[in-house]
Each structure stands twice: as C-alpha cells, then as structure tokens.
Amino acid sequence: MAPKPPPPPPRPWTDEMEEDCQRILTVGEECISEKELRALILAKGRGVDEDAPRIRLYDGFEPSGRMHIAQGLLKSVNVNKCTSPGTHSTFVFWVADWFALMNDKMGGDLSKIGIVGEYLIEVWKAAGMDLENVEFRWASVEITEKADKYWPLMLDVARRFNITRIKKCCQIMGRLEGSLTSAQVLYPLMQCTDVFFLQADICQLGVDQRKVNMLAREYCDAAKKKFKPVILSHHMLYGLKKGQEKMSKSDPDSAIFMEDTVEDVERKINKAYCPTMADIEAEGGNEIVQETVEDAGTESMHLTKDVLKNPILDYVQHIVLSPPGSSFTCGTATSPDGQTFTKYEDVRSSFINGDITPDQLKKGLIASLNQLLQPVRDHFTNNEKAKHLLDQVRKFKRSSAPSSDDAVPKVVRNDLTSSGAVPANSHLVMTSLPSSNPTLQSAADLLTKLSAAPDKETPKVLMLMDWTARVNGALDADAKLLSAYYSVMLTSLRALDIQLNGEENAVMKNVTVLLQSDAILKDPSNYWISVINAGRHFSLDTVMGAGIGLGEGMKDSEQVGAVIGKLMMVADVLAVNPKSVALDPAVDEMGVALAGLNLQESSNGPSALSVEAYLIQEYYRAKLGHPSIASQFPVPVAVHISNGPNLRLQPPRESAALKTEFDEYFLLDDPKVNAKSKMKKSFCEPGNIDFCPPIELLAYFGGLDSGKEVTIQRSDDNGGNVTYASKADLRKDFESGSLHPGDLKALVSSTMMEVLTSISDELKKDDDATKGAKGLKAFEKKMSKQKK
C-alpha cells in the first residue's frame, strides 16, 4: 500500500483575507472568537477552489408580522458585508415558520406564517440585499423532507442539557422564565439543532440570540464535536421610546418599519427619545444596576456600555453609517444648512458637545431614513406580487383577534388509524425507558398493561418508545442499542406470555407492535406540529408536574429531555387515539405510589393520578372537546397499573450506591443457574408477608388464583407435601410459620428455572435477540468501567 501523501502546506494569510476578516468583524458587537473566524477564512475562504466547501453563515428569521428597519436594512448591510464578492461564503436564511408556530404568531396558522415569510423576502430584495450568495431555506419543508435526520439530532441536543440551562435561553423568545409554555422550551432546542442541520460555520444573529448560540458551542463540547460555530452577534437597536432595550413589533411607535410612509418616519422620529448628556446627568444616569439577574428574560441585550442610550444616535450609527462608503448629513451650529459626516464618532462627539441639537439630529435622520426606505416603498407600490403580500400581512394584523370558542378546532395529528398502522378504538401500551439489563419485572409489567384492556375484544397496541428513549438519554441514546433492547424484550415477552398463558390464550397474539420512530416518520410534519400544539397548551411548570397534586414535580436541574418526552407522549396518544391507555402511577423516591385526584374511572377501578394521565386527559378535554369533534376523540381511559406483580428480590435500598439490578431482579437473559443463586439470596424473612419475594414469584408464575395449583414438596417430618390454589392461603401459612422459607424457596427456584429456560431458548432462536443481548452486555461492561 502506497504511503499517504503529506498534507498540503498551510495557505498564507493575505491582505485580501485580512480585509474579509475585518469587514465581517464590523457586523458583530461580539465575535466568539476572532481566532476561529480567521482559521475558518483560511480553511474555506477567499482563494480556495471554487468547488470547495464555502463558509456558511446562518440566521433564522421568524415570520411574525411586519419587518422593522433593523431586520430589513441592517440585515441587508450585514449580509452584503459577509458575502462580498470573492469571500467564498454563502448566507443561509432559515425561514423559521415552525418557530413562529411555537410562539403562537399569526394565531398558530402555518399558511399565514408562510405568506409573511414571502413578504419578508420581498422586503430584502427591495432593500438592496445582494441575493447572489444567499439561500432561503423553509424550516417546515426542510425538516419534513429530512425528518429522519433533523429530529434525532434535536433529541440528542435535548438530552444533553438540563431545564435550568434551557430557561436561560428564553430571552430569544422575548419571554420571562416563569411565563414559559412548554413549547417555548422546544424553541432553543430546535434553534440549536438548526445550526448543525444547516452545517453553519458562523451564527450571525442578534445579541438577543447569544445564549442559544452559545448553547450550540456547549453542545459541541458535550457531543465531542471538533469544530464549534463562530458566534457573530450583531447590535440590537434601541426602541424609539425611553427605556426600550430593543424595538417591539407589538408597539408600532417603538421602531421604523420597512413599509412606513414618509409621514410615519417623520412623526415617529420627531416623537422619539433623544437625550443629551445634560439630560442624563439631570436624571442621575441612565444605567440600571442589577446586583443579581433573577430572570434571563430581563437581562440587557447590549454588550457595550452606553450611558446615553440614545435611539437616534443608534440609528445613525447602525443604519445610516453602517454600509461601506455611506455618509450622514445634518445641520450643526457651524453649518446650519447641513454638514456631512462619514464617521459615527464625529457625529456623536458633535452631539455631545452641543454642536448638533436633538432637532437637527432628528431632521437629518428623517431625511436619511426616507432616502433608504424609498426603494422599498416603490417596490411595494409598483410590484403586484409585493403589493399583494403586504396587503395580506396587514389584514392578518387586523384580524388577529382570538377566534370564537364556538369555532370548530382544527385537529392536526399523525393519524395512525386512517393510515392502517393501528386499529381503531385500541388499548395503548407504551414501553418504559430501556436499560442495559432488561428485567423480568419489566416484561411482566408490559404483559400486565396489555392485559388491562377494557375487554377482550379491544385490540391492543404496543408502542416501542425508541425516540422517547433517545431524548431521555437511555442507553446513551444509541439507536443500535435501543434496537437491541427491543429485540430482547419482544422475544422474551412472547416467551413469557406463552409460559404464563399458553399458546391459545397468549396476550401477544392480538397485539400490534409499532416502533415509535416508524410511526412518527409516517407523517413527521403533523406529528411534530401536534407536539408543538400540546406544548403551546401546557405551561412548562405543568408538564414538569407542578400544581397538579403530585408534589413539587421535576426540578430545574433535571434533563429537559424528560419534558420533551412528555409532550411526545401526548402526540403519540393523539396519533393512536385509543379507547384506553395503560400508565404507571406516580411514585415517590422509594417507588411508593402517590395518591392523587382521580381524573377518570378505569376498568380496574379509580385511577391514581399521574402527570401523564393529567396531560393526556386535560388535552383531550380542552382541545378536542368541541361538540363537533368530541365523538371522534373521546377522552381515553387512563388505566394505572398498581396491582401488577412485584418481582423484586430485595427490599428497596435508600442509597443509590447500593442499588443494582443484578441481585434486585431476575434479568431476561439470566442463565438458568441464576434461578437458584438469586433465589437463595432473595429476601425472605420468616413470618414477614409484607415483603416476601418468593410468595410473589410463586403466585405470579405458578398461576395462583387463576385455576392452577402448586405443590411444595416436604418430608413427612416437616408436615408432608402441601398444595396451594390461592395466594391468600400461601400467605397465611407463611405468616403463621407452618411454611418454612427454605421449603418455599426450593419450589420457587425450580419454577424460576423453568421460566428462565423458556426465555433463554427463545432468545437463542432469534439472531437479532441473541446479538442484542450481547450488545447490551458489552455496553453494561463499558459503563461499569467508566464508573470506576
């Protein structure tokens, strides 16, 4: 084999590269980091082969209404600076229509959001943006076409951060931490995902987006990605009114908008806040000192110290004088008819020194802004397409009043029944989070849940929750390991089913097994819109379990993936639209079920409240309870399984360090010799029937109370053989002392040997299950070494 050729020598840094670097740096109020930007230009910038990968810059814009001047003119200037001819760069605009949906813009109507997006593109065309090196990518289209790539990436981002960190990003939505809906937690996670989905080298967004852009760099550390995106954060223009950190689309007088008339500009600028240094000194300063910022939504959006905070000067600097070669003209004390400036520092100095009065500064700005805006006005007056788009956007603003409660709600969901993936009116069971040591208990729990259908005729659906497992970080979110787990579980489940119920009465005969990811990818767009809609309905605190009678709920230190998983569960239930759904009751830290308000009677009696039941049933009642559709979407019965078998071999251990599945439970791939060794070590205190694992195991696997009998072999000296048909009789004799733990354990050992042998035989017959079991063992061994 020929030796590898040596790497090409590093390219020399040229004067043209330096010009590119300095020009790009003028875009940002902050660059993280200039060193990385220079390395990027050297690797991908000016002078490389034309077919070589280009520098990719990214910004996302949410089509949420009219475009203000910073988004229009300032962004046009910044794009032109970053994509100047020869720079070998592409600016990608991510039309974030999905994000507008999450922020409830345009009433959550995706078609209206799309029209607003088209309008914004027309504005940029008219504002002078050079579109030769610009791409517009629509989030809803791109994400749907590449759903199998985008959503697993988002799930991976979500599993790596806790709720506290994501709350710190709430400033990007203009929300306070305490007022977040759970959909708004999705916003920063998806925005972080966009960076990598679009393969962006540079995140060129505003300072208000800084925290989520930094989240992308932190994700690189967590996911061990070598190259981090450069963060180039542009300045946030002040609002025109006193004390406004930034412009507000909800306050028309806080900003100049791209379609404002000459009269609008004159009126707004003349009314605008324009303090002099004398005004600031008289007011005692313009700085608000915050010892501790309690809420990320209230933090300043400016990185440089500015005592004046004068929006008129801000417009002059960042709008009028930002383009290369630009100038600003206004009257001064020495030149009342107008003096032309090419440097902002000279304008500011003249204003502070009193050479320029506020009225003169405003008059000059009005003239400059109208000159810059006139091409946009002309475009939206003379171009029929642009004119029609603007008319539509204005109508949307006028008709933004909330719809009547009587209006028939539009139900968006992944309809698995119509597609034939699942039967209608089914009983739904969703798998719990997998582990590297699948237990006999977990298989028994699934059988119990499947058997809890309202009646025998009800079809059953078992959904393997692989994407929920990924977002919760189960099995390190490894798709192959998750597949291995489900192979082992399904094979063992069928073997156990036959062992308990026989071929003829096997529960699994009438079960539709569906992989969650396969179900989602049948209609990913409607599925994730239904996730977002569930998130829009519920506050973050509610999804975390606070305020619904089950204690304090999740802590902010917990992973945000658990929140996403709960929203996905609501969407999964909506997709199946079952008659009933089996759930685990809420439990405390020791695994004891918590009592709560009953939401609905189940087939097994009153249901114990769980967060999952609350979310499902509340969503159905609130969003699907309209008389016109309620019959199509009856509230599913929440069946909480609290009376299933307890196959634990040891009592609960308070210390997590003492917990291990190896001796606490039988494992599905335990060799048959473990039947004897684990039973020998299992807890079995004489006379103690409050917790007696051998009794529970014998009652469940021996079929007591279901027409079967078990016989415990004893010598005549020890009372002779004894036969039991009920669990109650077994408990009675053990409590009285007439049944010795040794005699009980002997029968349970042989019983468990039969169970483990039957499961082992089936696992050996299935190649996927055999390989899966080995893969899980290898992962467990790897994790054990890392803990050491």
Beta strands, then each sheet from edge to edge (+ up, - down):
strand 1: 30-32
strand 2: 55-61
strand 3: 89-95
strand 4: 134-138
strand 5: 202-203
strand 6: 230-233
strand 7: 328-330
strand 8: 339-341
strand 9: 427-430
strand 10: 460-464
strand 11: 511-515
strand 12: 580-583
strand 13: 601-602
strand 14: 605-606
strand 15: 637-640
strand 16: 710-712
strand 17: 722-724
sheet 1: 1+ 6- 5- 2- 3- 4-
sheet 2: 7+ 8-
sheet 3: 11+ 10+ 9+ 12+ 15+
sheet 4: 13+ 14-
sheet 5: 16+ 17-
end
